[in-house]
Amino acid sequence: MEEALQAPKEAVVMADIAKKLGMSNEVETEYLVAKAIADGAIDAVITCDTKDGERYMRSSETVNVYTTTEPQMHFDSRIRYCLELHNQAVKALRYPPKNKCDVESIEAQREREQQELEFAKEMADEDDEDF
């Protein structure tokens, strides 16, 4: 279907489109193609041959999008969005307070742990004496 609908400057008979889409009714196929054109999915027009009355779909010539600045603009907008999201995430982070007086030194931590171990041994000894 994609090949038949995207062929530039080529008139495609509605019967061929119906066959490719697996549809039996050419009128329904024409309505489907007209809807796709109206929705902007296909850049084409539907024409009628006056000699035999057959309906055709003629694709418009497609422009190479990559020669324009459109992809760059989309890419730039995505990058801007990601950077803004990153900046908001950084602002939302919670940092520890700047004063470090509450932080224990390694020696103080070892001494506290040693005292806790001694206290635990004393408690265990007292429990043993009770039995």
N, CA, C and O atoms as CSV, one atom per row, in Angstrom:
chain,resi,resn,atom,element,x,y,z
A,1,MET,N,N,0.830,-1.180,0.000
A,1,MET,CA,C,0.000,0.000,0.000
A,1,MET,C,C,0.876,1.244,0.000
A,1,MET,O,O,0.618,2.194,-0.739
A,2,GLU,N,N,1.900,1.234,0.823
A,2,GLU,CA,C,2.771,2.398,0.974
A,2,GLU,C,C,3.421,2.742,-0.357
A,2,GLU,O,O,3.528,3.916,-0.712
A,3,GLU,N,N,3.855,1.727,-1.093
A,3,GLU,CA,C,4.517,1.984,-2.363
A,3,GLU,C,C,3.559,2.624,-3.354
A,3,GLU,O,O,3.929,3.568,-4.052
A,4,ALA,N,N,2.337,2.123,-3.422
A,4,ALA,CA,C,1.373,2.647,-4.377
A,4,ALA,C,C,0.930,4.051,-4.000
A,4,ALA,O,O,0.680,4.881,-4.874
A,5,LEU,N,N,0.833,4.318,-2.711
A,5,LEU,CA,C,0.336,5.618,-2.281
A,5,LEU,C,C,1.416,6.678,-2.290
A,5,LEU,O,O,1.098,7.867,-2.319
A,6,GLN,N,N,2.667,6.296,-2.267
A,6,GLN,CA,C,3.744,7.268,-2.180
A,6,GLN,C,C,4.493,7.459,-3.500
A,6,GLN,O,O,5.504,8.160,-3.531
A,7,ALA,N,N,4.032,6.867,-4.560
A,7,ALA,CA,C,4.716,7.015,-5.838
A,7,ALA,C,C,4.508,8.439,-6.352
A,7,ALA,O,O,3.375,8.816,-6.650
A,8,PRO,N,N,5.557,9.229,-6.462
A,8,PRO,CA,C,5.390,10.621,-6.868
A,8,PRO,C,C,5.019,10.754,-8.340
A,8,PRO,O,O,5.504,9.999,-9.182
A,9,LYS,N,N,4.163,11.711,-8.639
A,9,LYS,CA,C,3.737,12.048,-10.002
A,9,LYS,C,C,3.181,10.847,-10.749
A,9,LYS,O,O,3.193,10.835,-11.980
A,10,GLU,N,N,2.708,9.862,-10.058
A,10,GLU,CA,C,2.196,8.676,-10.715
A,10,GLU,C,C,0.724,8.530,-10.367
A,10,GLU,O,O,0.349,8.582,-9.195
A,11,ALA,N,N,-0.098,8.351,-11.372
A,11,ALA,CA,C,-1.524,8.167,-11.136
A,11,ALA,C,C,-1.785,6.693,-10.853
A,11,ALA,O,O,-1.389,5.820,-11.625
A,12,VAL,N,N,-2.454,6.431,-9.742
A,12,VAL,CA,C,-2.756,5.060,-9.359
A,12,VAL,C,C,-4.269,4.894,-9.421
A,12,VAL,O,O,-5.012,5.681,-8.833
A,13,VAL,N,N,-4.716,3.881,-10.125
A,13,VAL,CA,C,-6.142,3.617,-10.282
A,13,VAL,C,C,-6.704,3.140,-8.947
A,13,VAL,O,O,-6.051,2.386,-8.226
A,14,MET,N,N,-7.915,3.583,-8.623
A,14,MET,CA,C,-8.553,3.201,-7.355
A,14,MET,C,C,-8.710,1.685,-7.248
A,14,MET,O,O,-8.650,1.133,-6.149
A,15,ALA,N,N,-8.909,1.012,-8.377
A,15,ALA,CA,C,-9.042,-0.449,-8.358
A,15,ALA,C,C,-7.748,-1.093,-7.869
A,15,ALA,O,O,-7.782,-2.076,-7.128
A,16,ASP,N,N,-6.608,-0.542,-8.281
A,16,ASP,CA,C,-5.320,-1.081,-7.828
A,16,ASP,C,C,-5.125,-0.852,-6.332
A,16,ASP,O,O,-4.611,-1.718,-5.624
A,17,ILE,N,N,-5.541,0.320,-5.860
A,17,ILE,CA,C,-5.428,0.619,-4.425
A,17,ILE,C,C,-6.328,-0.316,-3.636
A,17,ILE,O,O,-5.929,-0.837,-2.594
A,18,ALA,N,N,-7.555,-0.531,-4.134
A,18,ALA,CA,C,-8.490,-1.437,-3.461
A,18,ALA,C,C,-7.914,-2.846,-3.401
A,18,ALA,O,O,-8.027,-3.526,-2.381
A,19,LYS,N,N,-7.303,-3.279,-4.487
A,19,LYS,CA,C,-6.706,-4.615,-4.530
A,19,LYS,C,C,-5.567,-4.719,-3.520
A,19,LYS,O,O,-5.453,-5.715,-2.807
A,20,LYS,N,N,-4.719,-3.680,-3.461
A,20,LYS,CA,C,-3.580,-3.693,-2.546
A,20,LYS,C,C,-4.032,-3.661,-1.083
A,20,LYS,O,O,-3.391,-4.255,-0.216
A,21,LEU,N,N,-5.146,-2.959,-0.818
A,21,LEU,CA,C,-5.678,-2.881,0.547
A,21,LEU,C,C,-6.570,-4.067,0.897
A,21,LEU,O,O,-6.952,-4.241,2.055
A,22,GLY,N,N,-6.898,-4.880,-0.098
A,22,GLY,CA,C,-7.750,-6.036,0.155
A,22,GLY,C,C,-9.215,-5.656,0.280
A,22,GLY,O,O,-9.976,-6.336,0.968
A,23,MET,N,N,-9.616,-4.579,-0.376
A,23,MET,CA,C,-11.007,-4.122,-0.330
A,23,MET,C,C,-11.682,-4.500,-1.641
A,23,MET,O,O,-11.044,-4.523,-2.693
A,24,SER,N,N,-12.970,-4.794,-1.572
A,24,SER,CA,C,-13.683,-5.206,-2.780
A,24,SER,C,C,-14.410,-4.049,-3.446
A,24,SER,O,O,-14.701,-4.114,-4.641
A,25,ASN,N,N,-14.709,-2.996,-2.702
A,25,ASN,CA,C,-15.499,-1.891,-3.215
A,25,ASN,C,C,-14.602,-0.688,-3.506
A,25,ASN,O,O,-13.917,-0.187,-2.614
A,26,GLU,N,N,-14.609,-0.229,-4.761
A,26,GLU,CA,C,-13.772,0.909,-5.148
A,26,GLU,C,C,-14.279,2.216,-4.551
A,26,GLU,O,O,-13.486,3.119,-4.283
A,27,VAL,N,N,-15.581,2.330,-4.340
A,27,VAL,CA,C,-16.145,3.557,-3.763
A,27,VAL,C,C,-15.664,3.721,-2.324
A,27,VAL,O,O,-15.277,4.816,-1.916
A,28,GLU,N,N,-15.691,2.637,-1.563
A,28,GLU,CA,C,-15.191,2.690,-0.184
A,28,GLU,C,C,-13.697,3.004,-0.163
A,28,GLU,O,O,-13.214,3.724,0.711
A,29,THR,N,N,-12.979,2.456,-1.131
A,29,THR,CA,C,-11.547,2.737,-1.230
A,29,THR,C,C,-11.318,4.216,-1.502
A,29,THR,O,O,-10.421,4.828,-0.924
A,30,GLU,N,N,-12.137,4.791,-2.390
A,30,GLU,CA,C,-12.002,6.217,-2.691
A,30,GLU,C,C,-12.286,7.059,-1.446
A,30,GLU,O,O,-11.589,8.041,-1.191
A,31,TYR,N,N,-13.301,6.682,-0.675
A,31,TYR,CA,C,-13.594,7.409,0.569
A,31,TYR,C,C,-12.425,7.295,1.553
A,31,TYR,O,O,-12.066,8.263,2.224
A,32,LEU,N,N,-11.845,6.106,1.625
A,32,LEU,CA,C,-10.708,5.888,2.520
A,32,LEU,C,C,-9.510,6.744,2.100
A,32,LEU,O,O,-8.849,7.353,2.941
A,33,VAL,N,N,-9.240,6.783,0.802
A,33,VAL,CA,C,-8.133,7.592,0.290
A,33,VAL,C,C,-8.420,9.074,0.524
A,33,VAL,O,O,-7.525,9.827,0.907
A,34,ALA,N,N,-9.665,9.494,0.295
A,34,ALA,CA,C,-10.035,10.897,0.521
A,34,ALA,C,C,-9.853,11.277,1.983
A,34,ALA,O,O,-9.404,12.382,2.288
A,35,LYS,N,N,-10.200,10.366,2.888
A,35,LYS,CA,C,-10.020,10.638,4.321
A,35,LYS,C,C,-8.539,10.745,4.658
A,35,LYS,O,O,-8.139,11.618,5.428
A,36,ALA,N,N,-7.724,9.864,4.086
A,36,ALA,CA,C,-6.279,9.910,4.333
A,36,ALA,C,C,-5.682,11.211,3.802
A,36,ALA,O,O,-4.781,11.782,4.418
A,37,ILE,N,N,-6.183,11.678,2.662
A,37,ILE,CA,C,-5.711,12.953,2.111
A,37,ILE,C,C,-6.146,14.100,3.009
A,37,ILE,O,O,-5.357,15.001,3.293
A,38,ALA,N,N,-7.401,14.071,3.460
A,38,ALA,CA,C,-7.913,15.139,4.329
A,38,ALA,C,C,-7.183,15.171,5.664
A,38,ALA,O,O,-6.952,16.247,6.216
A,39,ASP,N,N,-6.815,14.003,6.190
A,39,ASP,CA,C,-6.096,13.929,7.469
A,39,ASP,C,C,-4.628,14.317,7.331
A,39,ASP,O,O,-3.944,14.542,8.329
A,40,GLY,N,N,-4.148,14.395,6.094
A,40,GLY,CA,C,-2.754,14.766,5.879
A,40,GLY,C,C,-1.810,13.584,5.874
A,40,GLY,O,O,-0.593,13.770,5.853
A,41,ALA,N,N,-2.341,12.366,5.894
A,41,ALA,CA,C,-1.490,11.181,5.877
A,41,ALA,C,C,-0.862,10.976,4.501
A,41,ALA,O,O,0.243,10.447,4.382
A,42,ILE,N,N,-1.582,11.402,3.465
A,42,ILE,CA,C,-1.101,11.270,2.092
A,42,ILE,C,C,-1.151,12.652,1.452
A,42,ILE,O,O,-2.118,13.393,1.630
A,43,ASP,N,N,-0.115,12.987,0.715
A,43,ASP,CA,C,-0.092,14.249,-0.020
A,43,ASP,C,C,-0.434,13.921,-1.466
A,43,ASP,O,O,0.454,13.662,-2.278
A,44,ALA,N,N,-1.736,13.932,-1.787
A,44,ALA,CA,C,-2.181,13.530,-3.115
A,44,ALA,C,C,-3.526,14.185,-3.422
A,44,ALA,O,O,-4.118,14.860,-2.580
A,45,VAL,N,N,-3.990,13.964,-4.659
A,45,VAL,CA,C,-5.321,14.420,-5.070
A,45,VAL,C,C,-6.005,13.271,-5.799
A,45,VAL,O,O,-5.350,12.399,-6.370
A,46,ILE,N,N,-7.334,13.289,-5.769
A,46,ILE,CA,C,-8.114,12.288,-6.494
A,46,ILE,C,C,-8.628,12.962,-7.758
A,46,ILE,O,O,-9.242,14.028,-7.697
A,47,THR,N,N,-8.377,12.339,-8.896
A,47,THR,CA,C,-8.817,12.887,-10.178
A,47,THR,C,C,-9.649,11.853,-10.916
A,47,THR,O,O,-9.641,10.666,-10.590
A,48,CYS,N,N,-10.366,12.338,-11.921
A,48,CYS,CA,C,-11.222,11.459,-12.712
A,48,CYS,C,C,-10.835,11.594,-14.181
A,48,CYS,O,O,-10.653,12.703,-14.684
A,49,ASP,N,N,-10.713,10.471,-14.855
A,49,ASP,CA,C,-10.423,10.483,-16.282
A,49,ASP,C,C,-11.746,10.639,-17.013
A,49,ASP,O,O,-12.665,9.845,-16.813
A,50,THR,N,N,-11.847,11.644,-17.846
A,50,THR,CA,C,-13.118,11.920,-18.531
A,50,THR,C,C,-13.423,10.905,-19.618
A,50,THR,O,O,-14.590,10.730,-19.969
A,51,LYS,N,N,-12.424,10.232,-20.163
A,51,LYS,CA,C,-12.660,9.276,-21.243
A,51,LYS,C,C,-13.375,8.030,-20.745
A,51,LYS,O,O,-14.423,7.655,-21.272
A,52,ASP,N,N,-12.806,7.389,-19.731
A,52,ASP,CA,C,-13.402,6.138,-19.261
A,52,ASP,C,C,-14.050,6.274,-17.890
A,52,ASP,O,O,-14.635,5.308,-17.399
A,53,GLY,N,N,-13.968,7.429,-17.260
A,53,GLY,CA,C,-14.638,7.667,-15.981
A,53,GLY,C,C,-13.946,7.024,-14.790
A,53,GLY,O,O,-14.517,6.978,-13.701
A,54,GLU,N,N,-12.727,6.527,-14.974
A,54,GLU,CA,C,-12.009,5.911,-13.848
A,54,GLU,C,C,-11.431,6.976,-12.933
A,54,GLU,O,O,-11.032,8.052,-13.377
A,55,ARG,N,N,-11.395,6.657,-11.660
A,55,ARG,CA,C,-10.861,7.585,-10.660
A,55,ARG,C,C,-9.408,7.198,-10.371
A,55,ARG,O,O,-9.064,6.020,-10.282
A,56,TYR,N,N,-8.574,8.223,-10.228
A,56,TYR,CA,C,-7.155,8.036,-9.966
A,56,TYR,C,C,-6.749,8.804,-8.715
A,56,TYR,O,O,-7.383,9.784,-8.325
A,57,MET,N,N,-5.702,8.341,-8.119
A,57,MET,CA,C,-5.069,9.110,-7.058
A,57,MET,C,C,-3.697,9.509,-7.588
A,57,MET,O,O,-2.885,8.661,-7.960
A,58,ARG,N,N,-3.455,10.825,-7.616
A,58,ARG,CA,C,-2.173,11.318,-8.104
A,58,ARG,C,C,-1.420,11.900,-6.917
A,58,ARG,O,O,-1.857,12.867,-6.293
A,59,SER,N,N,-0.277,11.289,-6.619
A,59,SER,CA,C,0.550,11.752,-5.505
A,59,SER,C,C,1.251,13.040,-5.882
A,59,SER,O,O,1.659,13.239,-7.026
A,60,SER,N,N,1.378,13.907,-4.898
A,60,SER,CA,C,2.144,15.133,-5.104
A,60,SER,C,C,3.617,14.805,-4.966
A,60,SER,O,O,3.999,13.818,-4.338
A,61,GLU,N,N,4.425,15.645,-5.560
A,61,GLU,CA,C,5.866,15.424,-5.471
A,61,GLU,C,C,6.314,15.689,-4.040
A,61,GLU,O,O,6.004,16.730,-3.461
A,62,THR,N,N,7.035,14.747,-3.489
A,62,THR,CA,C,7.498,14.908,-2.111
A,62,THR,C,C,8.813,15.665,-2.090
A,62,THR,O,O,9.681,15.474,-2.941
A,63,VAL,N,N,8.932,16.522,-1.104
A,63,VAL,CA,C,10.146,17.308,-0.941
A,63,VAL,C,C,11.062,16.561,0.014
A,63,VAL,O,O,10.598,15.983,0.997
A,64,ASN,N,N,12.341,16.570,-0.264
A,64,ASN,CA,C,13.297,15.940,0.631
A,64,ASN,C,C,13.377,16.771,1.909
A,64,ASN,O,O,13.934,17.869,1.911
A,65,VAL,N,N,12.827,16.251,2.974
A,65,VAL,CA,C,12.737,16.980,4.236
A,65,VAL,C,C,14.120,17.264,4.806
A,65,VAL,O,O,14.304,18.255,5.512
A,66,TYR,N,N,15.081,16.419,4.512
A,66,TYR,CA,C,16.406,16.557,5.101
A,66,TYR,C,C,17.221,17.689,4.475
A,66,TYR,O,O,18.302,18.015,4.966
A,67,THR,N,N,16.718,18.285,3.404
A,67,THR,CA,C,17.387,19.456,2.851
A,67,THR,C,C,16.892,20.732,3.514
A,67,THR,O,O,17.445,21.806,3.278
A,68,THR,N,N,15.861,20.628,4.338
A,68,THR,CA,C,15.324,21.786,5.052
A,68,THR,C,C,15.872,21.806,6.475
A,68,THR,O,O,16.614,20.910,6.879
A,69,THR,N,N,15.502,22.826,7.222
A,69,THR,CA,C,15.938,22.936,8.623
A,69,THR,C,C,14.924,22.325,9.583
A,69,THR,O,O,15.114,22.389,10.797
A,70,GLU,N,N,13.861,21.740,9.067
A,70,GLU,CA,C,12.818,21.179,9.926
A,70,GLU,C,C,13.331,20.083,10.866
A,70,GLU,O,O,13.017,20.136,12.055
A,71,PRO,N,N,14.104,19.092,10.399
A,71,PRO,CA,C,14.607,18.078,11.335
A,71,PRO,C,C,15.479,18.682,12.428
A,71,PRO,O,O,15.420,18.258,13.582
A,72,GLN,N,N,16.285,19.670,12.062
A,72,GLN,CA,C,17.144,20.316,13.053
A,72,GLN,C,C,16.307,21.034,14.106
A,72,GLN,O,O,16.638,20.996,15.292
A,73,MET,N,N,15.227,21.689,13.683
A,73,MET,CA,C,14.361,22.394,14.641
A,73,MET,C,C,13.706,21.406,15.602
A,73,MET,O,O,13.632,21.667,16.803
A,74,HIS,N,N,13.229,20.271,15.083
A,74,HIS,CA,C,12.625,19.258,15.952
A,74,HIS,C,C,13.657,18.700,16.929
A,74,HIS,O,O,13.372,18.527,18.114
A,75,PHE,N,N,14.854,18.422,16.422
A,75,PHE,CA,C,15.918,17.886,17.267
A,75,PHE,C,C,16.294,18.890,18.352
A,75,PHE,O,O,16.472,18.519,19.512
A,76,ASP,N,N,16.416,20.172,17.969
A,76,ASP,CA,C,16.741,21.216,18.945
A,76,ASP,C,C,15.669,21.335,20.016
A,76,ASP,O,O,15.986,21.517,21.192
A,77,SER,N,N,14.399,21.235,19.622
A,77,SER,CA,C,13.328,21.343,20.624
A,77,SER,C,C,13.369,20.155,21.582
A,77,SER,O,O,13.103,20.322,22.772
A,78,ARG,N,N,13.693,18.971,21.093
A,78,ARG,CA,C,13.802,17.803,21.976
A,78,ARG,C,C,14.969,17.960,22.945
A,78,ARG,O,O,14.853,17.641,24.128
A,79,ILE,N,N,16.092,18.454,22.432
A,79,ILE,CA,C,17.254,18.670,23.302
A,79,ILE,C,C,16.934,19.713,24.360
A,79,ILE,O,O,17.281,19.539,25.528
A,80,ARG,N,N,16.264,20.812,23.955
A,80,ARG,CA,C,15.886,21.852,24.911
A,80,ARG,C,C,14.989,21.276,26.008
A,80,ARG,O,O,15.155,21.596,27.185
A,81,TYR,N,N,14.037,20.423,25.615
A,81,TYR,CA,C,13.142,19.804,26.592
A,81,TYR,C,C,13.938,18.939,27.569
A,81,TYR,O,O,13.717,19.006,28.778
A,82,CYS,N,N,14.856,18.132,27.054
A,82,CYS,CA,C,15.655,17.258,27.927
A,82,CYS,C,C,16.526,18.075,28.877
A,82,CYS,O,O,16.654,17.727,30.051
A,83,LEU,N,N,17.124,19.153,28.382
A,83,LEU,CA,C,17.948,19.997,29.244
A,83,LEU,C,C,17.112,20.670,30.326
A,83,LEU,O,O,17.550,20.774,31.471
A,84,GLU,N,N,15.921,21.123,29.975
A,84,GLU,CA,C,15.042,21.752,30.962
A,84,GLU,C,C,14.619,20.729,32.018
A,84,GLU,O,O,14.577,21.041,33.208
A,85,LEU,N,N,14.310,19.516,31.583
A,85,LEU,CA,C,13.953,18.451,32.520
A,85,LEU,C,C,15.122,18.152,33.451
A,85,LEU,O,O,14.923,17.960,34.651
A,86,HIS,N,N,16.331,18.111,32.914
A,86,HIS,CA,C,17.522,17.879,33.727
A,86,HIS,C,C,17.701,18.998,34.747
A,86,HIS,O,O,17.969,18.736,35.919
A,87,ASN,N,N,17.554,20.245,34.302
A,87,ASN,CA,C,17.711,21.378,35.219
A,87,ASN,C,C,16.680,21.337,36.342
A,87,ASN,O,O,17.006,21.633,37.491
A,88,GLN,N,N,15.446,20.974,36.023
A,88,GLN,CA,C,14.414,20.865,37.055
A,88,GLN,C,C,14.740,19.741,38.032
A,88,GLN,O,O,14.514,19.874,39.235
A,89,ALA,N,N,15.273,18.632,37.515
A,89,ALA,CA,C,15.638,17.513,38.388
A,89,ALA,C,C,16.772,17.912,39.323
A,89,ALA,O,O,16.763,17.550,40.500
A,90,VAL,N,N,17.745,18.650,38.811
A,90,VAL,CA,C,18.861,19.097,39.650
A,90,VAL,C,C,18.358,20.040,40.732
A,90,VAL,O,O,18.800,19.959,41.878
A,91,LYS,N,N,17.441,20.931,40.382
A,91,LYS,CA,C,16.891,21.862,41.370
A,91,LYS,C,C,16.097,21.118,42.445
A,91,LYS,O,O,16.047,21.556,43.594
A,92,ALA,N,N,15.484,20.007,42.078
A,92,ALA,CA,C,14.658,19.262,43.020
A,92,ALA,C,C,15.474,18.372,43.954
A,92,ALA,O,O,14.941,17.863,44.939
A,93,LEU,N,N,16.759,18.177,43.659
A,93,LEU,CA,C,17.594,17.344,44.523
A,93,LEU,C,C,17.725,17.969,45.898
A,93,LEU,O,O,17.724,19.191,46.041
A,94,ARG,N,N,17.837,17.132,46.895
A,94,ARG,CA,C,18.020,17.614,48.263
A,94,ARG,C,C,19.479,17.400,48.639
A,94,ARG,O,O,19.995,16.284,48.571
A,95,TYR,N,N,20.127,18.472,49.031
A,95,TYR,CA,C,21.534,18.426,49.385
A,95,TYR,C,C,21.687,18.435,50.899
A,95,TYR,O,O,20.843,19.002,51.593
A,96,PRO,N,N,22.743,17.821,51.430
A,96,PRO,CA,C,22.979,17.867,52.878
A,96,PRO,C,C,23.336,19.297,53.288
A,96,PRO,O,O,23.779,20.091,52.459
A,97,PRO,N,N,23.141,19.621,54.565
A,97,PRO,CA,C,23.462,20.983,55.004
A,97,PRO,C,C,24.945,21.280,54.800
A,97,PRO,O,O,25.783,20.379,54.812
A,98,LYS,N,N,25.244,22.548,54.615
A,98,LYS,CA,C,26.623,22.943,54.310
A,98,LYS,C,C,27.531,22.828,55.524
A,98,LYS,O,O,28.724,22.564,55.373
A,99,ASN,N,N,26.986,23.022,56.744
A,99,ASN,CA,C,27.841,22.905,57.937
A,99,ASN,C,C,28.080,21.430,58.232
A,99,ASN,O,O,27.145,20.629,58.218
A,100,LYS,N,N,29.319,21.075,58.496
A,100,LYS,CA,C,29.682,19.675,58.685
A,100,LYS,C,C,29.987,19.372,60.143
A,100,LYS,O,O,30.704,18.417,60.441
A,101,CYS,N,N,29.450,20.172,61.051
A,101,CYS,CA,C,29.732,19.946,62.464
A,101,CYS,C,C,29.009,18.702,62.988
A,101,CYS,O,O,29.422,18.136,64.000
A,102,ASP,N,N,27.942,18.270,62.319
A,102,ASP,CA,C,27.200,17.100,62.771
A,102,ASP,C,C,27.853,15.792,62.331
A,102,ASP,O,O,27.489,14.725,62.826
A,103,VAL,N,N,28.798,15.859,61.423
A,103,VAL,CA,C,29.434,14.663,60.896
A,103,VAL,C,C,30.512,14.198,61.870
A,103,VAL,O,O,31.355,14.979,62.311
A,104,GLU,N,N,30.463,12.895,62.196
A,104,GLU,CA,C,31.433,12.306,63.119
A,104,GLU,C,C,32.759,12.065,62.418
A,104,GLU,O,O,32.795,11.728,61.235
A,105,SER,N,N,33.827,12.237,63.145
A,105,SER,CA,C,35.126,11.869,62.593
A,105,SER,C,C,35.260,10.349,62.702
A,105,SER,O,O,34.497,9.700,63.417
A,106,ILE,N,N,36.215,9.803,62.003
A,106,ILE,CA,C,36.409,8.353,62.007
A,106,ILE,C,C,36.780,7.864,63.402
A,106,ILE,O,O,36.307,6.819,63.850
A,107,GLU,N,N,37.634,8.632,64.090
A,107,GLU,CA,C,38.040,8.230,65.440
A,107,GLU,C,C,36.846,8.243,66.390
A,107,GLU,O,O,36.692,7.332,67.204
A,108,ALA,N,N,36.000,9.269,66.294
A,108,ALA,CA,C,34.823,9.358,67.166
A,108,ALA,C,C,33.857,8.216,66.876
A,108,ALA,O,O,33.241,7.671,67.791
A,109,GLN,N,N,33.727,7.854,65.608
A,109,GLN,CA,C,32.841,6.754,65.241
A,109,GLN,C,C,33.368,5.433,65.807
A,109,GLN,O,O,32.589,4.632,66.323
A,110,ARG,N,N,34.680,5.197,65.718
A,110,ARG,CA,C,35.268,3.965,66.268
A,110,ARG,C,C,35.078,3.904,67.776
A,110,ARG,O,O,34.752,2.852,68.325
A,111,GLU,N,N,35.283,5.035,68.442
A,111,GLU,CA,C,35.125,5.083,69.895
A,111,GLU,C,C,33.679,4.793,70.298
A,111,GLU,O,O,33.431,4.061,71.256
A,112,ARG,N,N,32.723,5.374,69.556
A,112,ARG,CA,C,31.304,5.138,69.850
A,112,ARG,C,C,30.957,3.669,69.637
A,112,ARG,O,O,30.258,3.075,70.458
A,113,GLU,N,N,31.436,3.073,68.542
A,113,GLU,CA,C,31.163,1.663,68.280
A,113,GLU,C,C,31.787,0.776,69.355
A,113,GLU,O,O,31.186,-0.219,69.761
A,114,GLN,N,N,32.989,1.130,69.818
A,114,GLN,CA,C,33.651,0.366,70.884
A,114,GLN,C,C,32.821,0.424,72.164
A,114,GLN,O,O,32.653,-0.589,72.843
A,115,GLN,N,N,32.304,1.606,72.493
A,115,GLN,CA,C,31.466,1.752,73.690
A,115,GLN,C,C,30.193,0.928,73.560
A,115,GLN,O,O,29.751,0.316,74.533
A,116,GLU,N,N,29.597,0.906,72.368
A,116,GLU,CA,C,28.384,0.117,72.151
A,116,GLU,C,C,28.677,-1.370,72.323
A,116,GLU,O,O,27.867,-2.096,72.900
A,117,LEU,N,N,29.838,-1.835,71.824
A,117,LEU,CA,C,30.208,-3.240,71.985
A,117,LEU,C,C,30.411,-3.596,73.458
A,117,LEU,O,O,29.960,-4.645,73.916
A,118,GLU,N,N,31.094,-2.714,74.199
A,118,GLU,CA,C,31.304,-2.954,75.627
A,118,GLU,C,C,29.976,-2.994,76.371
A,118,GLU,O,O,29.777,-3.830,77.253
A,119,PHE,N,N,29.074,-2.093,76.017
A,119,PHE,CA,C,27.757,-2.066,76.654
A,119,PHE,C,C,26.988,-3.347,76.341
A,119,PHE,O,O,26.310,-3.894,77.211
A,120,ALA,N,N,27.091,-3.824,75.102
A,120,ALA,CA,C,26.404,-5.058,74.721
A,120,ALA,C,C,26.977,-6.249,75.485
A,120,ALA,O,O,26.226,-7.141,75.878
A,121,LYS,N,N,28.320,-6.281,75.707
A,121,LYS,CA,C,28.936,-7.367,76.476
A,121,LYS,C,C,28.462,-7.328,77.918
A,121,LYS,O,O,28.163,-8.369,78.503
A,122,GLU,N,N,28.393,-6.121,78.501
A,122,GLU,CA,C,27.916,-5.994,79.881
A,122,GLU,C,C,26.488,-6.489,80.011
A,122,GLU,O,O,26.150,-7.179,80.973
A,123,MET,N,N,25.649,-6.138,79.046
A,123,MET,CA,C,24.248,-6.572,79.079
A,123,MET,C,C,24.163,-8.090,78.960
A,123,MET,O,O,23.334,-8.718,79.618
A,124,ALA,N,N,25.018,-8.685,78.123
A,124,ALA,CA,C,25.017,-10.132,77.961
A,124,ALA,C,C,25.491,-10.807,79.239
A,124,ALA,O,O,24.954,-11.845,79.626
A,125,ASP,N,N,26.497,-10.227,79.902
A,125,ASP,CA,C,26.989,-10.780,81.167
A,125,ASP,C,C,25.908,-10.719,82.236
A,125,ASP,O,O,25.744,-11.671,82.999
A,126,GLU,N,N,25.168,-9.618,82.303
A,126,GLU,CA,C,24.093,-9.483,83.289
A,126,GLU,C,C,23.000,-10.501,83.031
A,126,GLU,O,O,22.429,-11.057,83.970
A,127,ASP,N,N,22.700,-10.753,81.743
A,127,ASP,CA,C,21.684,-11.742,81.411
A,127,ASP,C,C,22.132,-13.135,81.827
A,127,ASP,O,O,21.315,-13.937,82.281
A,128,ASP,N,N,23.441,-13.438,81.676
A,128,ASP,CA,C,23.973,-14.740,82.066
A,128,ASP,C,C,23.919,-14.920,83.577
A,128,ASP,O,O,23.673,-16.028,84.056
A,129,GLU,N,N,24.144,-13.846,84.339
A,129,GLU,CA,C,24.125,-13.928,85.797
A,129,GLU,C,C,22.719,-14.185,86.319
A,129,GLU,O,O,22.550,-14.809,87.366
A,130,ASP,N,N,21.699,-13.704,85.590
A,130,ASP,CA,C,20.316,-13.891,86.033
A,130,ASP,C,C,19.896,-15.348,85.956
A,130,ASP,O,O,18.992,-15.750,86.690
A,131,PHE,N,N,20.497,-16.141,85.120
A,131,PHE,CA,C,20.109,-17.542,84.983
A,131,PHE,C,C,20.916,-18.338,85.883
A,131,PHE,O,O,20.760,-19.558,85.937
